[in-house]
Amino acid sequence: MPILHTFVLEDMDIHAILEKYWGHQHFKPAQEAVIRSILSGDDTLALLPTGGGKSLCYQIPGMAMDGICIVVSPLIALMNDQVQNLNERGIKAIAVNSSMNRKEIDIAIDNCVYGKIKFLYLSPERLSTDIFKARAPKMKVNLIAIDEAHCISQWGYDFRPGYLHIAELRELLPSVPFLALTATATKEVITDIQDKLAFRKKNVIQTSFERKNLAYVVQKEEDKLARLLKICQRIKGSGIVYVRRRKKTQEVADYLRSHDVSCSFYHAGLPSEYREKRQADWMNGEPRIIACTNAFGMGIDKADVRFVVHLDLPDCPESYFQEAGRAGRDGQKAFAILLWNEQDKRELEERVKNSFPSPEEIRQTYQALAHYYQLGIGSGLGQHFDFDITRFCDTFKLKQLTVFNSLKFLEKEEYISLSEAFFQPSRVHFLMAKEDLYKFQVSNPRYDELIKLILRSYSGTFEQYTRISESDLARRAGVAKEEIMKRMGQLDQMQVISWAKQTELPQLVYVQERCDAKDIRISPANYAQRKEKALERMNRMLHYCSHNLVCRSRQLLAYFGETEVNDCGHCDVCLEQKQKQFTHEEFDQIMTELISFISVRPHTLRELVDSVPDHREEKVLKVIRWLIDQEEIAYDEDLKLKFLK
């Protein structure tokens, strides 16, 4: 029978936990309300802005209540960061991901049942495995937290089909409350999250997504690098520059360094040791700026970022809002700057179009996977493989973009699951009991020194899989790394140890048995609706760039359903309006009258000014100048102003 819990806590306890483990004396807005809702046993959806402290909303009640908190998260790298952070605070936490072998997962789950683990991080796909389903009812689970909960919506920008199965935990753990957390959800997605997670009653706790210290700026710019340089020179402090292509990260960093601006670059294709060092160096303030793809930033908690610049258009407002929101988490003035031009618009439209390969191309990719991994029909269920997309595409002469997007559709239809690239170090676990191991060492002296070295260097290797470094072992033993690798492999084959070698490739998992490619079904309705939603999000992003009459913050907040907000007063639109020294309403009225007048035929400047007699001349001239600057109107060969749209 599932274990039932009561949720009772004294007021002072949650504050004591906050101060003891995190060193804070006060909660951020809405955190305490979310925590109390969970402690009352209520399913809760928490909508907090980027940097709003979502993780504490489950970590505090998870610590306060007896038992273990299960955290569902879509990114392995983020899970590992959270586990490391908790362990450093003296809180026992582990993560189970697709790079781990069955024995390793078995031991980890056992520790959650019989050990003192407080937090178990899982990808959503792990919830459906037999090993988890069999053990979950035996765990003393106090809370199920669903991070990045917007991934549950099929019509959201970052859909993960594994999230649709989370509600099945209700049958295994009927008394345990659910806490869903996200920083990016439209009204439609908010409803979808609660429905898909089978909330027992609607319960949303939300703070405004408004970031009052963040100034949004959009500039139409042809020479983006020159503009970026001026931004870096003008705004002091740490910065992030986002681009889409890996090669461009280095180009941007080289350009800034050539102009004496401290900058490094980061993308998922760099070796793990490079990524870790560059991230750590930037977190410590040197270099000042990092040029990166969107692989950088998730889980990064650097409070003093003074600006985030996008040199390429994001696909949708959700991703832009999340990335821009990494600036100014300390509450001090910061800038979110987007540079774009007409070429960016065309590239974004092409990118969204290419995100929807034909069903034939999707089936071709699936068939190639079967050949690549030599899987027969009916095999492969639950198996996971290293996946190198460059090597795969070279082998079958396929286009990477088509393959990548085909894999995304195969994932959405739950044929496969594909994790992000991340570094997973080697792990070792001794399979023999200590007495049997001693006998083996006596009988096989050539392995004796290596076994002793592992046992001296790492603790816990009999109880669980332990991270090791073959390079360190080789250095301590005074032999080549290749020799260590060879002997580790031999010990693994003899079942003395279980050795999981390091990897930094994405992991591809077959969620269903491999079927005939002709039987692959991509729902025509879902395909069409997803495309329609993607185009809608793209158009909203383009509208945000090109619409210069409404406060930037108000535009973004309106997208997420917040309409009762005031102008921010410091975005580029608001500053432009302040320079005009009259209200939005007055500006709009003058502009409407001018456009109505000039759309009939071209007029001289004097005729235009006289056409709006109810407003002061200097204000009318400012609106005319603005219309010229925005390329709404222009002088013709007769020096008359004409309408261009």
N, C-alpha and C positions, 0 to 999 in steps of 0.2 A: 504493500500500500504506500502511496506517496506520503511524505512527511508533511504534517500540517504545522503552521506557525502562527504565533500571535505577534502583533506588531505594536509594542509598547515601548516608549522611550521618554525619559525625563528631559526637560528643556535644556538643561545644562550639558547633557552628554554630547549632543552633536557639536556644540561649540568647543567642548573640551577636545573632541577628536580633531576638529578643524585646526585647533591651535597646536595640539601635540604632534600631529603628523605633517601638517602643511604650513604651520607657523603663521596662520592668519587668525585675526581676532574677530573679523566680521565677514559675513557672506556677501556676495555680489547680489544685485537685484534679482529677485525671483528664485535664487538658489534655495533659500530656506523654505519657501512655499512648495517647491517641487519635492524637497526632502520630506517635509511633513506629510505631503500627499501620499508618498510612497510608504512612509511609516504607518500610515492609516490603512494600508492595504489596497489603495486605489490604483487602478491602471491610470497612467499619466503620460500625456504628450507634452514635452518641454520644448518650447521654441525660444531659443536663446541666440543672440547674435554671435558671430565669430569672435572668439576671445571672451565670451561670456561665462566661461567656467562650466561647461557641460559635464566634464568628467567627474567633477566633485559631486554632481547631483546623484550619481550612483555609487561613487566611492565612499561617501560619508554614510549613507544608510547601509551599504554593504558591510562597512566596518561596525556599525552600531548594532546590527542584528546578528543573532547567532546563525552560523552556517556560511554558505558560499554564494557569491554573486556571479552569475553567468553573464558575460558581456559579448554580444554579437557585434562584430565589426567587419567592414568589407575589405580593409587593407592590412596586409600582413605586417608591413613596415610600421604602421601606426600601432598595431597590437604589440609588436615587440618593444617599441618605445615606451608604451604604457606599462608593460610588464617590468621593464628595466627600472622605470621611474618608481613604481610601487616597491619593488624589491630593495631599492636604495633607501627607501623610507622605513624599511624593516617590516614591510607587509608582504606576505607570501602570495605570489601571483604567477600563473603560467599561461602560455598560449599554445593552442593546438592548431597546426596549419598543414597545408597540403604537401609540404616538403618532408614531413615526418613519416617514417615507416610505421607499419601497423603495430609492431612491438613497442615502439617509442610512444605512440598514441595510447596504447593499452596501459603502459606504466603511468603516463600523465593523468589519464582519467581515473585510474586506481587511486592515485594520490589525492584526487578531488573527493573520492568516496571515503577513504580511510585516513587521509592526512589532515593537515591543518591549513590547506590552501583556502584563501579568502576570495580570490578572483580567478575565474577561468575565462580566458578570451578565446573565442571561436569565430571562424568565418561562418556565414549562414549555411554554406553547403555541408559543413561538418555536422550540423544538427540532424541531418537526415540519415546519417550512417547508423548501421546496426549496433556498432560498439557504443555509440553515445546513447541511443535509445534504450539499450539494455541497462546502462549504468545510471542514467539521469534520475530515475525514481529512487535510487539508493542514496543519492546525494542529499544533503540537507540544504536545499537551495532556498535562499531568502529573497532573491530578486533576479529578474531577467531584464537586463538593460540592452536596448537596441540602439546602437550608435548609427549616425548617418541614416536615420529612419526614412528619409525621402526616397531611398533606394527601393522601397517596397512598391512604389507607384509605377505601374507600367507606362504611364504617360509622363513621368518625371524625366529629368535630364540625365539621370544616372542609375537607371533601373538595373537591379540585380535579382534575377528570378529566384535565387535561393531564399530571399527575404519572404517570399510568399508562403514558405513552409514553416515560418517561425510560429505561427498560430497553432501548429500541431502540438507544440509544447503544452498547450492547455490540457490536453488529455493526459500527459505524463505528470504534469505538475499543476494541478487544477487550482490550488490555493495561492499560488505565487503571483504577486503583482508584476505587471509589465511597465517598464519605463522606456518610452521612445524619445530620442533626442535628435534634433536637427537645427541647423542654422539657416536652411534655405528650403522653404516650402510655401507654395502658393495655396490659396484657399482650397482649390481642388485636391491638392496633395495632402493637405491637413485632414480632410475628410477621408481620403483614401487610406491614409496610415491607420486611422482608428478602426475603419471597417476591416481592413486586411489583417490587423492584429487582433480582431474580435474583442475589442474593448468591452468590458461589462457595462460601462456607461461612459458617455462622452466626457472627457476631462482634459482640457487644454490649459496649460499655464504658459503665458506668453509675455515677454517684454517686447518693447518696440525694437525693430531692427535698426532704428535710427542710430547713426554714429555721429554725434554732434561735433566731435573734435576732428572729423575727417572731411577734408575739402576735396570734392570730386571735380576733376578738370578734364575736359575733352577738347583736343586740338586737332584740326585738320592740317596735316603736315606732310610735305613731300620729302624733305630732308630730315628724317626722323633722328638719325644719329647726331646731327648738329644740335637739334632741339634737345635730345637726351643729355648731351654734354652740358648745355646751359642749365638744365634742371639739376644735374649732379653738382654743378659748381654753385648754384644759387641756394639749394636746400642742403643744409648741413645734417650730418648724422647718417645712420644706416639706411640702406635702400635695397629693394628687390626690383629687377628688371625681367619681366616675363616675355618670352618669345616662343614660337611654336616648334621650330626646328633645332635639333641638337647642334648642328654645325653653326647656326647663328649665335648660340650662346657664347662660343669662343670668339666669333667675329666681333660681337659687342664688347666683350671683355678686352680684347686686343685694342680696339679703337679707344676705349676709355683709358686704358693704361698708357697708350701712346700720347694722351693728353694729360698725363700725370694724375689720373683719377684711380684710386685704389679699387680694383675690381677682380673677381675670380668668376669662374663659370661652373655650372653643375647641370648634369642630365643623367638619365637612367643608364646610358651606355658606358659611363665611366666605371672603371674597376671600383669595387666596394671600398677599398682602403682610401682611394682618392675622394670618393663621395663623403665618407665619414670625416676625413680630415678637413675638407673644404666647408662642410656644414659646421663643424666644431670651430674652425677659425673664424668664420663669419659670425657665429653666435658670440664669439669673444671680441668682436669689433675690428678684426683685421683679416681680410680686407673689409672696407667700408660697404662695398656694394657687391651683390652677386647677380650675375646674369644666368637665367635658368629657364628650363621648361617647367610645365606644371607638375613634373615629378618632384619638384622641391616645394616644401611649404606645409604639407599635411602633417600635423603633429608638431610643427615648429612653434615654440612658444617664446618668441623674442619680443619683449614688450616695447622696445624703443625704436622700432622701425619708423622712420620719418616719412618715407615715400615708397609707393609701389607704382611702377610704370609698366604699362602694357604696350609693347611695340607692335603686336599683332592683335587682331580682333578675336576675342573669345567667341565660342559657339553660341553662348546664351547668357542671359543676365544672371542666372544662378551661379555659374562658375566664375563670372566676373566679380560678383558681389563677395563670394567667398575668398577669392584671391586678393582683391583690393582690401578686404577687411583685415588682412595681416599687417596693415599699417596702423600705428597709433594705439596699440592695445594698452599702453600706459595711461591713456586718457589725455595725453598732450596733443597739440596740433600736429596733424600729419596730412599727407596728400595722396590721393589716388588719381593717377594721371593716365589717360588713354590717348595714344597718338594713332591716327588713322588717315587713310586716303582712299580714293576710288579704287585703286588696285586691291586694297585690302577687302573692300566690299565684294569685288569679283572673286577673289580667292575664297572668301567665306562661303559664298553661294556655291562655288564649285566643290568645296570641301563637304558641305552638307549633302549635295547631290551624290557625291561619291560614297557617302556613308550608307547608301542603300544599294548594295550590289544585287544583281538579279538572282532569283532562286536557282538558276542554272549555275551561276558562279559560286553560290553558297554550297551547292551539292558537289561541285568540282573540288572545292577546298576540303570538304569532308572526306571525299574519296581519297584525295592525296594524303590526308592524315593517316588513313588506314594503311596505305602503302608504306608511308614513312615509318610507322611503328610496327609494321608487319602484323596487323591484327585481322583475324578472320571474323566473319559474320557471327555474332553471338558471343564474342569475347570482349575483353577490355573493361567490363563494369568495375568501377572503383579503382582502376589502375591509374597511376599518375606518372607523368614523363616530363623530363626537362624539355623545354620548347625554345629553340633558337629560330626566330622567324626569318632571319636573313638566310641561314643555311637551308631552311625549309623551302623558301621561295626560289633560291638558286637551284635546288635539287629538281624542282618541278617547273621551273621557268614561269613562275607566277608573279604578279604585281603585289608588292607588299601592302599597299593601301587596300586593295581588293581583298586580300587574305585577312588582314586585320579586321576589316568590317564584316567579312563573312563569319569569322570566328565569333564576333560579338552577337551576330544573329543566332548562330548555333548555341551560344551560351544562353541567350534570352529564351530559346525554345527548349532549354535544358537537355541538350545532347551532350554538351561538354561544359567544363568550368575552366577558366583560365585566370590564374593569379597574376598579380603584378610581379615584375622582376625585383628581387631583393636578395641581400646577402644572408645566407644561412651557413654558419660555420660548421665544421666537422663535429660530430658527437660520437661518444663511445659508451658502451654499457657492457660490463662483464656478465656473461651468461652463466659461467661456472660458479659454484659456491666456493668459498675461500679454501676449504679443505681440498676440493677437487682441483682448484687452480694450483695449489702448492704441489700436488702430485704431478700435474702437467709440467710445471717448471722444472722439477727434478728430472723428469723423463725427456724434456726438450730444452736443454740448456741454451740453445741458440736464441731462444725467445725470452730467457729469464731476465736479462738486463732491461729489455724494452718494457716488459710487464712491470718490473719494479719501478722503472722511471715513470710510467703512467700513474701507478698507485701513489708514488711520492709527490707527483706534480698536481694531481687532481683528486678531490674528495668526492664521495657520493657515487662512485662509478658502479658499485654493486647494487645500489638502490634505484638508480635512474640513469637516463642518458645525460652525459656531462659534456659540455663544450670543451674541445681541445684544439690545439694548434700543432699540426705536424711539423711546421717550421721550427717552433720552439723546442719540440721534442728532439728534432734533428740537431739543433744547436747544442742542447744540453748533452746529447749523446756523442757529439763530435763526429757525426756521420752525415752523408748526403740525405736530403729530404726524400729523394727517390727510394732510398733504402728503407726508410721508415714507412713510406707508403706501401712498399712491397710487402713488408712483414705484417703491417696492419691488415692488408688484404688476405694474407695467409691465415692469420689468427681468426679473421672473420669467417673464412671458408671452413676452418676447423671447429667453428662454433664455440670458440673460447670467448670471443667478444662479438658484439653487434656493432658494426662501424658504419655510420652514415657520413659519407664524404660531403665536404662543403659544396655549395652551389650558389650561383647568383643569377640563374636563369628563371624565367617564369615557369610555373608548373601547370601542365595541362592534364586535367582529370576527366575520364569518361564517366559521366553521370548516368548514362544508359549504356547497355550493351551496344557494341558496334553493329549497325544495321546496314542494309544495302542503301547506297546513296540515293537511289531512285525513290526510296520510301521516306526520305527526309521531307517533313512537312513544315512549311513556313506559312502560318496563318495569313491568308490574303487580307483579312480585315485588320489584324494587328499590324501587318506590314504597312498598309495604307494609313492607318491611324497614327502609327509611330512617325511616319514620314510627315504627315500633316502637322503633328506636334513639334517636330524638329524644325520645320519651316516656320512655324509660328514663333518659336523661341528665337530663331535666327532673325526674323523680321523685327522682333522686339529689341534685339541687340542693335540692329541697324538703326532703328528709330531712336534709341537712346543716343547714338553717336550724332545723328543728323538733326535732332530736334533741339533747337537752341532757345526756346521760349519759356520752358518750364524748368524750375530748379532741379538739378541733377539728383539730389537726394530724394526729392518728392517723386521723381520718375521711377527710381529704383524701389522705393517703398510702396508706391502704387502697384507695381508689378506683384509684390508679395501681399497685396490686399490692404495695405495701410494707406488710407486716403485722407484721414483727418489729421494732417500734419502741416506745419508751417514751412515756409522757405527756410533753407539752412542759413542763408546770408553770406556764405563764403565759397560757394562753388563758382565756376566760371560764368554761369548764367546769372546768378545773383549779383556778382560783382559788376557784370556788364549792365544790369538793370540799375544798380546803384549809381553807376557813372551817368546814366541818363537822367537820374534824379527825379524820376516819377514812377508811379505804381505800374504793376503788371497790367491792371485794368485799363489805365490811361494809354499805356504803350500799345496794347492790343487794339484799342478803339481807333487810335490814329492809324495804325498799320492797316486795319481793315478798310478804313475809308480811303487810304492812299491806293491800296491794291484794287479796290472797286473802281476807283477813278482811272487808274493807269491801264487797267486791263482792257478798257474800251479802245484806246489808241495812245500813242506816245505823247508826252507833254513836256514842256520846258520846266525847269526847276521852279521858276516863279509861279507857273500855273499850278504846279503840284502844291506848293506852300499855300497858295490862295484857296485851294480846294478844300482845306480843312480850317475854316475860319473860327471854329469854336475853341482852338487850342493855340497856345503861344507859339510864335514862329520858331524860336530856338528848339523847342521840343519836336516840332514837325521836322525840322532839319536833321535832328539827331536820329529820328526814325528812318528818314530817307537815307542817311549815311549808313545806318545799320543794314538796310535792305540792299544797298550797293555792296557792302562788305560781305554779305551772305549770298551774293550773286543771285538775288531774287529779281533785281532790276539792273539796268545798265544804260549808258548813253549810246545812242545810235549815231550814224554818220552826220545827222543834222543837229547833234548835240541835244537831242531830246531823250528823256528817260522812257524806256520801254520795259514791259514785263517779260521775263525770260522763261517762266514756268509754263 
